[in-house]
Amino acid sequence: MANIRQIVRRLAGTEAAEIAEVAVVLPLVFTLLLGIVWFGRAFNIYSTITQAAQQGAITAAREACATCGTGLPLASTVDAAVTAVLKASSLDITQIKQWEANNPTPGLLQCPAPAPAPACSVTANKVWVCSSVLLNSSTQPTPQCGAMVSFQFPFKFYLPFTSLNMQQITMSAQGQSRMEN
């Protein structure tokens, strides 16, 4: 009988401790799960904007588009390619930011003759497009003539109980594609 009383006393004393432990651990677990979700979303957006920039560069590097034989200006054609990828992932195209002027797009050297002079423009959706430029490539021994597309996209974290809560980061996307002869 004495053993049963001791067990009952010990169990009665631990109830408050368990509640306190849950109160401490539950917000940490919740924050960890939210962090996984929001970092996953950030990675998804980064992947999407990188793919959009690459599709825009491929469109800008096409021979038919470079001469604009379709009647559409190059900028609007590239804009449509970038917009299509962003809309497919339900990203708001009005969030696009122009590539920072103090961070110029690298590799804006002119292609050798008979290629046309480099042409850079900003589309209606603030996408920076440059065609007939030498591309930077660590894998190619000789520079390639092609097109580049660059833009930035903001992302805001929602992670309560952390210093990242409501922090906005700006992700940069750049795509390159060589021009085929």
OpenMM code with the backbone's topology and positions (N, CA, C; nanometers):
from openmm import Vec3, app, unit

residues = "MET ALA ASN ILE ARG GLN ILE VAL ARG ARG LEU ALA GLY THR GLU ALA ALA GLU ILE ALA GLU VAL ALA VAL VAL LEU PRO LEU VAL PHE THR LEU LEU LEU GLY ILE VAL TRP PHE GLY ARG ALA PHE ASN ILE TYR SER THR ILE THR GLN ALA ALA GLN GLN GLY ALA ILE THR ALA ALA ARG GLU ALA CYS ALA THR CYS GLY THR GLY LEU PRO LEU ALA SER THR VAL ASP ALA ALA VAL THR ALA VAL LEU LYS ALA SER SER LEU ASP ILE THR GLN ILE LYS GLN TRP GLU ALA ASN ASN PRO THR PRO GLY LEU LEU GLN CYS PRO ALA PRO ALA PRO ALA PRO ALA CYS SER VAL THR ALA ASN LYS VAL TRP VAL CYS SER SER VAL LEU LEU ASN SER SER THR GLN PRO THR PRO GLN CYS GLY ALA MET VAL SER PHE GLN PHE PRO PHE LYS PHE TYR LEU PRO PHE THR SER LEU ASN MET GLN GLN ILE THR MET SER ALA GLN GLY GLN SER ARG MET GLU ASN".split()
positions = [
    Vec3(0.0813, -0.1191, 0.0000),
    Vec3(0.0000, 0.0000, 0.0000),
    Vec3(0.0866, 0.1268, 0.0000),
    Vec3(0.1961, 0.1222, 0.0712),
    Vec3(0.2853, 0.2375, 0.0780),
    Vec3(0.3479, 0.2644, -0.0592),
    Vec3(0.3783, 0.1564, -0.1325),
    Vec3(0.4355, 0.1732, -0.2663),
    Vec3(0.3374, 0.2403, -0.3614),
    Vec3(0.2107, 0.2056, -0.3490),
    Vec3(0.1086, 0.2642, -0.4361),
    Vec3(0.0954, 0.4133, -0.4076),
    Vec3(0.1029, 0.4521, -0.2829),
    Vec3(0.0928, 0.5939, -0.2478),
    Vec3(0.2128, 0.6724, -0.3029),
    Vec3(0.3298, 0.6133, -0.2953),
    Vec3(0.4480, 0.6810, -0.3485),
    Vec3(0.4374, 0.7002, -0.5004),
    Vec3(0.3870, 0.5981, -0.5677),
    Vec3(0.3702, 0.6074, -0.7129),
    Vec3(0.2684, 0.7147, -0.7482),
    Vec3(0.1581, 0.7194, -0.6739),
    Vec3(0.0544, 0.8183, -0.6987),
    Vec3(0.1089, 0.9591, -0.6772),
    Vec3(0.1872, 0.9803, -0.5719),
    Vec3(0.2454, 1.1120, -0.5457),
    Vec3(0.3407, 1.1549, -0.6573),
    Vec3(0.4209, 1.0599, -0.7046),
    Vec3(0.5141, 1.0929, -0.8122),
    Vec3(0.4404, 1.1281, -0.9423),
    Vec3(0.3372, 1.0542, -0.9730),
    Vec3(0.2602, 1.0833, -1.0941),
    Vec3(0.1873, 1.2161, -1.0831),
    Vec3(0.1349, 1.2460, -0.9668),
    Vec3(0.0616, 1.3712, -0.9482),
    Vec3(0.1551, 1.4915, -0.9632),
    Vec3(0.2797, 1.4805, -0.9288),
    Vec3(0.3750, 1.5910, -0.9358),
    Vec3(0.4279, 1.6181, -1.0762),
    Vec3(0.4148, 1.5222, -1.1672),
    Vec3(0.4713, 1.5402, -1.3016),
    Vec3(0.3724, 1.5983, -1.4016),
    Vec3(0.2466, 1.6076, -1.3696),
    Vec3(0.1478, 1.6600, -1.4649),
    Vec3(0.1786, 1.8038, -1.5061),
    Vec3(0.2116, 1.8863, -1.4138),
    Vec3(0.2410, 2.0260, -1.4443),
    Vec3(0.3688, 2.0382, -1.5287),
    Vec3(0.4649, 1.9516, -1.5034),
    Vec3(0.5892, 1.9541, -1.5799),
    Vec3(0.5639, 1.9158, -1.7257),
    Vec3(0.4785, 1.8188, -1.7486),
    Vec3(0.4481, 1.7779, -1.8856),
    Vec3(0.3782, 1.8899, -1.9624),
    Vec3(0.2879, 1.9589, -1.8973),
    Vec3(0.2178, 2.0693, -1.9613),
    Vec3(0.3164, 2.1813, -1.9945),
    Vec3(0.4084, 2.2088, -1.9048),
    Vec3(0.5091, 2.3121, -1.9287),
    Vec3(0.6015, 2.2721, -2.0441),
    Vec3(0.6382, 2.1444, -2.0504),
    Vec3(0.7234, 2.0982, -2.1594),
    Vec3(0.6537, 2.1132, -2.2945),
    Vec3(0.5264, 2.0779, -2.2991),
    Vec3(0.4503, 2.0922, -2.4228),
    Vec3(0.4395, 2.2397, -2.4612),
    Vec3(0.4195, 2.3257, -2.3640),
    Vec3(0.4076, 2.4689, -2.3913),
    Vec3(0.5380, 2.5263, -2.4473),
    Vec3(0.6505, 2.4692, -2.4111),
    Vec3(0.7792, 2.5161, -2.4621),
    Vec3(0.8102, 2.4537, -2.5982),
    Vec3(0.7840, 2.3256, -2.6136),
    Vec3(0.8237, 2.2531, -2.7337),
    Vec3(0.7302, 2.2796, -2.8520),
    Vec3(0.6013, 2.2928, -2.8279),
    Vec3(0.5052, 2.3085, -2.9369),
    Vec3(0.5323, 2.4303, -3.0263),
    Vec3(0.5607, 2.5489, -2.9735),
    Vec3(0.5943, 2.6615, -3.0629),
    Vec3(0.7213, 2.6369, -3.1443),
    Vec3(0.8187, 2.5669, -3.0867),
    Vec3(0.9413, 2.5371, -3.1607),
    Vec3(0.9139, 2.4420, -3.2771),
    Vec3(0.8344, 2.3407, -3.2537),
    Vec3(0.7997, 2.2464, -3.3595),
    Vec3(0.7174, 2.3171, -3.4676),
    Vec3(0.6235, 2.4004, -3.4255),
    Vec3(0.5407, 2.4755, -3.5208),
    Vec3(0.6271, 2.5677, -3.6067),
    Vec3(0.7220, 2.6364, -3.5452),
    Vec3(0.8124, 2.7252, -3.6193),
    Vec3(0.8999, 2.6456, -3.7156),
    Vec3(0.9476, 2.5290, -3.6735),
    Vec3(1.0279, 2.4442, -3.7608),
    Vec3(0.9474, 2.3995, -3.8827),
    Vec3(0.8236, 2.3582, -3.8623),
    Vec3(0.7389, 2.3160, -3.9737),
    Vec3(0.7089, 2.4327, -4.0685),
    Vec3(0.6795, 2.5498, -4.0130),
    Vec3(0.6574, 2.6674, -4.0974),
    Vec3(0.7838, 2.7032, -4.1759),
    Vec3(0.8977, 2.6896, -4.1116),
    Vec3(1.0249, 2.7180, -4.1793),
    Vec3(1.0463, 2.6261, -4.2981),
    Vec3(1.0157, 2.4997, -4.2814),
    Vec3(1.0289, 2.4046, -4.3914),
    Vec3(0.9370, 2.4445, -4.5067),
    Vec3(0.8143, 2.4806, -4.4753),
    Vec3(0.7183, 2.5200, -4.5788),
    Vec3(0.7648, 2.6463, -4.6512),
    Vec3(0.8070, 2.7498, -4.5765),
    Vec3(0.8433, 2.8766, -4.6403),
    Vec3(0.9753, 2.8684, -4.7160),
    Vec3(1.0722, 2.7920, -4.6661),
    Vec3(1.1956, 2.7752, -4.7419),
    Vec3(1.1707, 2.6914, -4.8664),
    Vec3(1.0783, 2.5959, -4.8583),
    Vec3(1.0387, 2.5206, -4.9771),
    Vec3(0.9733, 2.6100, -5.0798),
    Vec3(0.8889, 2.7012, -5.0350),
    Vec3(0.8231, 2.7955, -5.1257),
    Vec3(0.9257, 2.8894, -5.1899),
    Vec3(1.0231, 2.9350, -5.1106),
    Vec3(1.1282, 3.0215, -5.1654),
    Vec3(1.2083, 2.9471, -5.2721),
    Vec3(1.2396, 2.8219, -5.2482),
    Vec3(1.3133, 2.7430, -5.3465),
    Vec3(1.2303, 2.7235, -5.4731),
    Vec3(1.1005, 2.7003, -5.4565),
    Vec3(1.0106, 2.6831, -5.5705),
    Vec3(1.0058, 2.8110, -5.6553),
    Vec3(0.9965, 2.9258, -5.5903),
    Vec3(0.9927, 3.0531, -5.6626),
    Vec3(1.1261, 3.0776, -5.7330),
    Vec3(1.2364, 3.0499, -5.6655),
    Vec3(1.3676, 3.0687, -5.7274),
    Vec3(1.3822, 2.9803, -5.8513),
    Vec3(1.3399, 2.8573, -5.8407),
    Vec3(1.3464, 2.7652, -5.9541),
    Vec3(1.2600, 2.8148, -6.0699),
    Vec3(1.1414, 2.8654, -6.0381),
    Vec3(1.0504, 2.9141, -6.1408),
    Vec3(1.1052, 3.0375, -6.2111),
    Vec3(1.1579, 3.1341, -6.1364),
    Vec3(1.2081, 3.2553, -6.2014),
    Vec3(1.3346, 3.2261, -6.2826),
    Vec3(1.4144, 3.1299, -6.2383),
    Vec3(1.5320, 3.0909, -6.3160),
    Vec3(1.4890, 3.0268, -6.4476),
    Vec3(1.3871, 2.9418, -6.4409),
    Vec3(1.3348, 2.8799, -6.5630),
    Vec3(1.2734, 2.9858, -6.6551),
    Vec3(1.2043, 3.0822, -6.5990),
    Vec3(1.1449, 3.1896, -6.6802),
    Vec3(1.2530, 3.2706, -6.7512),
    Vec3(1.3612, 3.3030, -6.6803),
    Vec3(1.4708, 3.3783, -6.7422),
    Vec3(1.5354, 3.2964, -6.8533),
    Vec3(1.5505, 3.1666, -6.8307),
    Vec3(1.6103, 3.0812, -6.9331),
    Vec3(1.5209, 3.0724, -7.0569),
    Vec3(1.3904, 3.0591, -7.0379),
    Vec3(1.2985, 3.0550, -7.1507),
    Vec3(1.2986, 3.1884, -7.2267),
    Vec3(1.3085, 3.2980, -7.1539),
    Vec3(1.3183, 3.4286, -7.2189),
    Vec3(1.4452, 3.4412, -7.3015),
    Vec3(1.5562, 3.3902, -7.2485),
    Vec3(1.6831, 3.3957, -7.3221),
    Vec3(1.6774, 3.3090, -7.4472),
    Vec3(1.6162, 3.1930, -7.4371),
    Vec3(1.6018, 3.1066, -7.5547),
    Vec3(1.5189, 3.1774, -7.6616),
    Vec3(1.4124, 3.2424, -7.6193),
    Vec3(1.3279, 3.3162, -7.7134),
    Vec3(1.4058, 3.4320, -7.7772),
    Vec3(1.4835, 3.5037, -7.6982),
    Vec3(1.5598, 3.6174, -7.7500),
    Vec3(1.6713, 3.5733, -7.8440),
    Vec3(1.7206, 3.4509, -7.8267),
    Vec3(1.8330, 3.4035, -7.9083),
    Vec3(1.7891, 3.3434, -8.0414),
    Vec3(1.6617, 3.3238, -8.0606),
    Vec3(1.6148, 3.2647, -8.1858),
    Vec3(1.6409, 3.3589, -8.3025),
    Vec3(1.6811, 3.3012, -8.4132),
    Vec3(1.7129, 3.3798, -8.5326),
    Vec3(1.5909, 3.4562, -8.5833),
    Vec3(1.4751, 3.3905, -8.5864),
    Vec3(1.3548, 3.4565, -8.6369),
    Vec3(1.3147, 3.5724, -8.5471),
    Vec3(1.3349, 3.5552, -8.4175),
    Vec3(1.2970, 3.6609, -8.3248),
    Vec3(1.3963, 3.7770, -8.3321),
    Vec3(1.5231, 3.7472, -8.3559),
    Vec3(1.6241, 3.8526, -8.3604),
    Vec3(1.5990, 3.9477, -8.4766),
    Vec3(1.5437, 3.8955, -8.5854),
    Vec3(1.5136, 3.9821, -8.6989),
    Vec3(1.3707, 4.0343, -8.6917),
    Vec3(1.2919, 3.9820, -8.5971),
    Vec3(1.1535, 4.0249, -8.5754),
    Vec3(1.0697, 4.0130, -8.7021),
    Vec3(1.0868, 3.9012, -8.7724),
    Vec3(1.0095, 3.8773, -8.8931),
    Vec3(0.8632, 3.8508, -8.8639),
    Vec3(0.8288, 3.8235, -8.7398),
    Vec3(0.6905, 3.7940, -8.7051),
    Vec3(0.6084, 3.9201, -8.6868),
    Vec3(0.6715, 4.0344, -8.6878),
    Vec3(0.5987, 4.1587, -8.6686),
    Vec3(0.5917, 4.2004, -8.5226),
    Vec3(0.6302, 4.1104, -8.4309),
    Vec3(0.6301, 4.1444, -8.2894),
    Vec3(0.7673, 4.1961, -8.2502),
    Vec3(0.7731, 4.2988, -8.1702),
    Vec3(0.9041, 4.3437, -8.1234),
    Vec3(0.9670, 4.2374, -8.0328),
    Vec3(1.0994, 4.2322, -8.0324),
    Vec3(1.1716, 4.1341, -7.9526),
    Vec3(1.1315, 4.1396, -7.8058),
    Vec3(1.1216, 4.2586, -7.7506),
    Vec3(1.0917, 4.2738, -7.6081),
    Vec3(0.9579, 4.2111, -7.5712),
    Vec3(0.8566, 4.2307, -7.6520),
    Vec3(0.7249, 4.1758, -7.6181),
    Vec3(0.7225, 4.0241, -7.6321),
    Vec3(0.8002, 3.9693, -7.7258),
    Vec3(0.8069, 3.8244, -7.7423),
    Vec3(0.8760, 3.7600, -7.6229),
    Vec3(0.9862, 3.8190, -7.5797),
    Vec3(1.0570, 3.7690, -7.4615),
    Vec3(0.9689, 3.7852, -7.3378),
    Vec3(0.9033, 3.8996, -7.3279),
    Vec3(0.8125, 3.9246, -7.2161),
    Vec3(0.7038, 3.8170, -7.2077),
    Vec3(0.6492, 3.7781, -7.3220),
    Vec3(0.5451, 3.6758, -7.3252),
    Vec3(0.5984, 3.5407, -7.2792),
    Vec3(0.7220, 3.5071, -7.3164),
    Vec3(0.7812, 3.3797, -7.2736),
    Vec3(0.8038, 3.3779, -7.1227),
    Vec3(0.8566, 3.4873, -7.0686),
    Vec3(0.8809, 3.4963, -6.9235),
    Vec3(0.7483, 3.4942, -6.8483),
    Vec3(0.6514, 3.5694, -6.8952),
    Vec3(0.5207, 3.5777, -6.8304),
    Vec3(0.4501, 3.4424, -6.8285),
    Vec3(0.4616, 3.3669, -6.9370),
    Vec3(0.3952, 3.2364, -6.9438),
    Vec3(0.4465, 3.1419, -6.8354),
    Vec3(0.5780, 3.1415, -6.8121),
    Vec3(0.6348, 3.0533, -6.7094),
    Vec3(0.5924, 3.0997, -6.5704),
    Vec3(0.5950, 3.2306, -6.5461),
    Vec3(0.5569, 3.2818, -6.4143),
    Vec3(0.4085, 3.2579, -6.3853),
    Vec3(0.3238, 3.2770, -6.4855),
    Vec3(0.1809, 3.2540, -6.4653),
    Vec3(0.1496, 3.1063, -6.4448),
    Vec3(0.2273, 3.0176, -6.5057),
    Vec3(0.2057, 2.8743, -6.4882),
    Vec3(0.2267, 2.8316, -6.3426),
    Vec3(0.3099, 2.9047, -6.2703),
    Vec3(0.3320, 2.8775, -6.1280),
    Vec3(0.2543, 2.9726, -6.0383),
    Vec3(0.1603, 3.0451, -6.0960),
    Vec3(0.0747, 3.1387, -6.0219),
    Vec3(0.1533, 3.2480, -5.9506),
    Vec3(0.2597, 3.2953, -6.0138),
    Vec3(0.3358, 3.4070, -5.9588),
    Vec3(0.2844, 3.5368, -6.0207),
    Vec3(0.2789, 3.6398, -5.9392),
    Vec3(0.2282, 3.7696, -5.9825),
    Vec3(0.3355, 3.8417, -6.0640),
    Vec3(0.3093, 3.8628, -6.1926),
    Vec3(0.4107, 3.9242, -6.2788),
    Vec3(0.4325, 4.0716, -6.2471),
    Vec3(0.3401, 4.1321, -6.1756),
    Vec3(0.3601, 4.2728, -6.1385),
    Vec3(0.4655, 4.2875, -6.0288),
    Vec3(0.5066, 4.1761, -5.9683),
    Vec3(0.6092, 4.1786, -5.8634),
    Vec3(0.7512, 4.1865, -5.9205),
    Vec3(0.7660, 4.1633, -6.0504),
    Vec3(0.8987, 4.1636, -6.1120),
    Vec3(0.9649, 4.2996, -6.0916),
    Vec3(1.0935, 4.2953, -6.0546),
    Vec3(1.1718, 4.4176, -6.0406),
    Vec3(1.2806, 4.4174, -6.1467),
    Vec3(1.3105, 4.5355, -6.1989),
    Vec3(1.4169, 4.5474, -6.2971),
    Vec3(1.5502, 4.5173, -6.2321),
    Vec3(1.6374, 4.4544, -6.3079),
    Vec3(1.7728, 4.4252, -6.2607),
    Vec3(1.8365, 4.5538, -6.2129),
    Vec3(1.8966, 4.5526, -6.0948),
    Vec3(1.9529, 4.6735, -6.0348),
    Vec3(2.0571, 4.7382, -6.1252),
    Vec3(2.0491, 4.8695, -6.1380),
    Vec3(2.1432, 4.9436, -6.2221),
    Vec3(2.2844, 4.9373, -6.1652),
    Vec3(2.2977, 4.9272, -6.0331),
    Vec3(2.4309, 4.9211, -5.9731),
    Vec3(2.4877, 4.7790, -5.9781),
    Vec3(2.4113, 4.6834, -6.0294),
    Vec3(2.4569, 4.5465, -6.0471),
    Vec3(2.4369, 4.5100, -6.1945),
    Vec3(2.5183, 4.5642, -6.2825),
    Vec3(2.4933, 4.5457, -6.4254),
    Vec3(2.5060, 4.4001, -6.4666),
    Vec3(2.4343, 4.3662, -6.5719),
    Vec3(2.4419, 4.2315, -6.6254),
    Vec3(2.5815, 4.2090, -6.6822),
    Vec3(2.6496, 4.1019, -6.6383),
    Vec3(2.7861, 4.0777, -6.6858),
    Vec3(2.7875, 4.0264, -6.8298),
    Vec3(2.8984, 4.0419, -6.8963),
    Vec3(2.9180, 3.9833, -7.0273),
    Vec3(2.8623, 4.0621, -7.1432),
    Vec3(2.8503, 4.1926, -7.1308),
    Vec3(2.7921, 4.2715, -7.2394),
    Vec3(2.8984, 4.3152, -7.3395),
    Vec3(2.9743, 4.2194, -7.3896),
    Vec3(3.0730, 4.2472, -7.4934),
    Vec3(3.0096, 4.2171, -7.6276),
    Vec3(3.0484, 4.2928, -7.7279),
    Vec3(2.9881, 4.2784, -7.8597),
    Vec3(3.0331, 4.1485, -7.9260),
    Vec3(2.9394, 4.0844, -7.9949),
    Vec3(2.9710, 3.9665, -8.0736),
    Vec3(3.0569, 4.0071, -8.1925),
    Vec3(3.1425, 3.9166, -8.2418),
    Vec3(3.2231, 3.9508, -8.3595),
    Vec3(3.1356, 3.9653, -8.4838),
    Vec3(3.1874, 4.0383, -8.5837),
    Vec3(3.1141, 4.0579, -8.7101),
    Vec3(3.0901, 3.9206, -8.7737),
    Vec3(2.9829, 3.8999, -8.8437),
    Vec3(2.8839, 3.9931, -8.8939),
    Vec3(2.7634, 4.0074, -8.8024),
    Vec3(2.7733, 3.9676, -8.6765),
    Vec3(2.6582, 3.9780, -8.5844),
    Vec3(2.6225, 4.1248, -8.5628),
    Vec3(2.4939, 4.1512, -8.5410),
    Vec3(2.4536, 4.2903, -8.5153),
    Vec3(2.5077, 4.3393, -8.3815),
    Vec3(2.5087, 4.4691, -8.3651),
    Vec3(2.5565, 4.5283, -8.2397),
    Vec3(2.4660, 4.4851, -8.1246),
    Vec3(2.5201, 4.4773, -8.0025),
    Vec3(2.4365, 4.4379, -7.8880),
    Vec3(2.3186, 4.5331, -7.8712),
    Vec3(2.2064, 4.4759, -7.8424),
    Vec3(2.0858, 4.5555, -7.8197),
    Vec3(2.0270, 4.5160, -7.6855),
    Vec3(2.0178, 4.6104, -7.5944),
    Vec3(1.9599, 4.5840, -7.4626),
    Vec3(1.8357, 4.6698, -7.4463),
    Vec3(1.7349, 4.6103, -7.3848),
    Vec3(1.6116, 4.6842, -7.3601),
    Vec3(1.5435, 4.6293, -7.2367),
    Vec3(1.4506, 4.7061, -7.1856),
    Vec3(1.3697, 4.6645, -7.0716),
    Vec3(1.2272, 4.6482, -7.1220),
    Vec3(1.1676, 4.5330, -7.0940),
    Vec3(1.0325, 4.5060, -7.1423),
    Vec3(0.9297, 4.5776, -7.0555),
    Vec3(0.8042, 4.5655, -7.0945),
    Vec3(0.6956, 4.6279, -7.0185),
    Vec3(0.6869, 4.5731, -6.8769),
    Vec3(0.7283, 4.4472, -6.8570),
    Vec3(0.7246, 4.3854, -6.7230),
    Vec3(0.8582, 4.3953, -6.6505),
    Vec3(0.9446, 4.4879, -6.6913),
    Vec3(1.0727, 4.5176, -6.6257),
    Vec3(1.1754, 4.4058, -6.6400),
    Vec3(1.1661, 4.3274, -6.7460),
    Vec3(1.2640, 4.2226, -6.7732),
    Vec3(1.3729, 4.2822, -6.8610),
    Vec3(1.4995, 4.2625, -6.8211),
    Vec3(1.6147, 4.3180, -6.8917),
    Vec3(1.6565, 4.2165, -6.9975),
    Vec3(1.6571, 4.2553, -7.1247),
    Vec3(1.6887, 4.1662, -7.2366),
    Vec3(1.8056, 4.2237, -7.3147),
    Vec3(1.9087, 4.1424, -7.3372),
    Vec3(2.0228, 4.1817, -7.4193),
    Vec3(2.0466, 4.0727, -7.5222),
    Vec3(2.0535, 4.1112, -7.6493),
    Vec3(2.0832, 4.0138, -7.7539),
    Vec3(2.2116, 4.0536, -7.8247),
    Vec3(2.2717, 3.9576, -7.8945),
    Vec3(2.3990, 3.9753, -7.9667),
    Vec3(2.5110, 4.0169, -7.8729),
    Vec3(2.5234, 3.9469, -7.7604),
    Vec3(2.6308, 3.9737, -7.6645),
    Vec3(2.7141, 3.8479, -7.6465),
    Vec3(2.8398, 3.8656, -7.6054),
    Vec3(2.9250, 3.7520, -7.5724),
    Vec3(2.8863, 3.7030, -7.4337),
    Vec3(2.8636, 3.5734, -7.4233),
    Vec3(2.8190, 3.5149, -7.2972),
    Vec3(2.9377, 3.4694, -7.2140),
    Vec3(2.9280, 3.4885, -7.0846),
    Vec3(3.0275, 3.4349, -6.9930),
    Vec3(2.9989, 3.2868, -6.9737),
    Vec3(3.0980, 3.2046, -6.9913),
    Vec3(3.0794, 3.0618, -6.9714),
    Vec3(3.2102, 3.0001, -6.9269),
    Vec3(3.2056, 2.9318, -6.8146),
    Vec3(3.3257, 2.8657, -6.7647),
    Vec3(3.3470, 2.7320, -6.8352),
    Vec3(3.2452, 2.6809, -6.9052),
    Vec3(3.2567, 2.5507, -6.9698),
    Vec3(3.2993, 2.5613, -7.1161),
    Vec3(3.2854, 2.6775, -7.1781),
    Vec3(3.3208, 2.6961, -7.3192),
    Vec3(3.4589, 2.7612, -7.3289),
    Vec3(3.5502, 2.7048, -7.4076),
    Vec3(3.6831, 2.7655, -7.4210),
    Vec3(3.6784, 2.8976, -7.4971),
    Vec3(3.5867, 2.9114, -7.5910),
    Vec3(3.5731, 3.0367, -7.6650),
    Vec3(3.4386, 3.0995, -7.6310),
    Vec3(3.4333, 3.2306, -7.6226),
    Vec3(3.3055, 3.2956, -7.5916),
    Vec3(3.2009, 3.2676, -7.6982),
    Vec3(3.0762, 3.2564, -7.6557),
    Vec3(2.9646, 3.2298, -7.7448),
    Vec3(2.8803, 3.3556, -7.7593),
    Vec3(2.8291, 3.3771, -7.8801),
    Vec3(2.7399, 3.4893, -7.9050),
    Vec3(2.5984, 3.4453, -7.8691),
    Vec3(2.5241, 3.5284, -7.7974),
    Vec3(2.3902, 3.4864, -7.7574),
    Vec3(2.3079, 3.5986, -7.6985),
    Vec3(2.2115, 3.5585, -7.6189),
    Vec3(2.1191, 3.6532, -7.5568),
    Vec3(2.1123, 3.6275, -7.4070),
    Vec3(2.0846, 3.7335, -7.3314),
    Vec3(2.0724, 3.7243, -7.1855),
    Vec3(1.9424, 3.7902, -7.1422),
    Vec3(1.8801, 3.7307, -7.0418),
    Vec3(1.7587, 3.7871, -6.9825),
    Vec3(1.7798, 3.7895, -6.8325),
    Vec3(1.7504, 3.9018, -6.7693),
    Vec3(1.7700, 3.9170, -6.6248),
    Vec3(1.6534, 3.9915, -6.5632),
    Vec3(1.6165, 3.9528, -6.4431),
    Vec3(1.5190, 4.0270, -6.3646),
    Vec3(1.5275, 3.9820, -6.2197),
    Vec3(1.4563, 4.0514, -6.1330),
    Vec3(1.4546, 4.0190, -5.9904),
    Vec3(1.3104, 4.0005, -5.9451),
    Vec3(1.2946, 3.9219, -5.8377),
    Vec3(1.1613, 3.8921, -5.7865),
    Vec3(1.1679, 3.8908, -5.6337),
    Vec3(1.0779, 3.9631, -5.5667),
    Vec3(1.0814, 3.9675, -5.4204),
    Vec3(1.0097, 3.8470, -5.3581),
    Vec3(1.0520, 3.8137, -5.2367),
    Vec3(0.9869, 3.7069, -5.1604),
    Vec3(0.9876, 3.7475, -5.0137),
    Vec3(0.8752, 3.7280, -4.9465),
    Vec3(0.8640, 3.7653, -4.8052),
    Vec3(0.8401, 3.6399, -4.7212),
    Vec3(0.9228, 3.6239, -4.6177),
    Vec3(0.9084, 3.5110, -4.5250),
    Vec3(0.8042, 3.5432, -4.4188),
    Vec3(0.7289, 3.4437, -4.3783),
    Vec3(0.6356, 3.4552, -4.2664),
    Vec3(0.6729, 3.3467, -4.1658),
    Vec3(0.7673, 3.3775, -4.0792),
    Vec3(0.8132, 3.2827, -3.9784),
    Vec3(0.8023, 3.3463, -3.8403),
    Vec3(0.6908, 3.3245, -3.7715),
    Vec3(0.6765, 3.3851, -3.6392),
    Vec3(0.7830, 3.3329, -3.5424),
    Vec3(0.8133, 3.4101, -3.4431),
    Vec3(0.9113, 3.3793, -3.3378),
    Vec3(1.0544, 3.3797, -3.3884),
    Vec3(1.0803, 3.4311, -3.5089),
    Vec3(1.2173, 3.4344, -3.5604),
    Vec3(1.2488, 3.5742, -3.6142),
    Vec3(1.3755, 3.5969, -3.6401),
    Vec3(1.4157, 3.7257, -3.6964),
    Vec3(1.3840, 3.7332, -3.8461),
    Vec3(1.3476, 3.6212, -3.9068),
    Vec3(1.3113, 3.6208, -4.0487),
    Vec3(1.1666, 3.6598, -4.0732),
    Vec3(1.0880, 3.6771, -3.9681),
    Vec3(0.9473, 3.7083, -3.9860),
    Vec3(0.9317, 3.8412, -4.0578),
    Vec3(0.8555, 3.8370, -4.1658),
    Vec3(0.8255, 3.9539, -4.2488),
    Vec3(0.9501, 4.0115, -4.3176),
    Vec3(1.0579, 3.9344, -4.3258),
    Vec3(1.1771, 3.9783, -4.3971),
    Vec3(1.1566, 3.9568, -4.5463),
    Vec3(1.1942, 4.0537, -4.6262),
    Vec3(1.1819, 4.0409, -4.7711),
    Vec3(1.3198, 4.0236, -4.8317),
    Vec3(1.3327, 3.9244, -4.9173),
    Vec3(1.4562, 3.9050, -4.9921),
    Vec3(1.4245, 3.9249, -5.1397),
    Vec3(1.5236, 3.9644, -5.2149),
    Vec3(1.5064, 3.9823, -5.3582),
    Vec3(1.5914, 3.8776, -5.4290),
    Vec3(1.5238, 3.7901, -5.5024),
    Vec3(1.5928, 3.6840, -5.5752),
    Vec3(1.6205, 3.7315, -5.7173),
    Vec3(1.7398, 3.7042, -5.7661),
    Vec3(1.7786, 3.7435, -5.9014),
    Vec3(1.7755, 3.6230, -5.9940),
    Vec3(1.7266, 3.6455, -6.1138),
    Vec3(1.7234, 3.5389, -6.2142),
    Vec3(1.7940, 3.5884, -6.3391),
    Vec3(1.8757, 3.5010, -6.3963),
    Vec3(1.9446, 3.5364, -6.5193),
    Vec3(1.9520, 3.4112, -6.6061),
    Vec3(1.9138, 3.4279, -6.7315),
    Vec3(1.9215, 3.3180, -6.8262),
    Vec3(2.0053, 3.3571, -6.9454),
    Vec3(2.0790, 3.2608, -7.0002),
    Vec3(2.1624, 3.2847, -7.1173),
    Vec3(2.1348, 3.1766, -7.2198),
    Vec3(2.1385, 3.2130, -7.3438),
    Vec3(2.1246, 3.1147, -7.4508),
    Vec3(2.2077, 3.1604, -7.5702),
    Vec3(2.2821, 3.0694, -7.6296),
    Vec3(2.3632, 3.1094, -7.7436),
    Vec3(2.2781, 3.1119, -7.8691),
    Vec3(2.3202, 3.1950, -7.9608),
    Vec3(2.2498, 3.2071, -8.0882),
    Vec3(2.3022, 3.1016, -8.1837),
    Vec3(2.2113, 3.0322, -8.2476),
    Vec3(2.2471, 2.9315, -8.3465),
    Vec3(2.2565, 2.9957, -8.4839),
    Vec3(2.3508, 2.9530, -8.5612),
    Vec3(2.3654, 3.0073, -8.6969),
    Vec3(2.2910, 2.9224, -8.7963),
] * unit.nanometer
topology = app.Topology()
chain = topology.addChain("A")
for resn in residues:
    res = topology.addResidue(resn, chain)
    for name in ("N", "CA", "C"):
        topology.addAtom(name, app.Element.getBySymbol(name[0]), res)
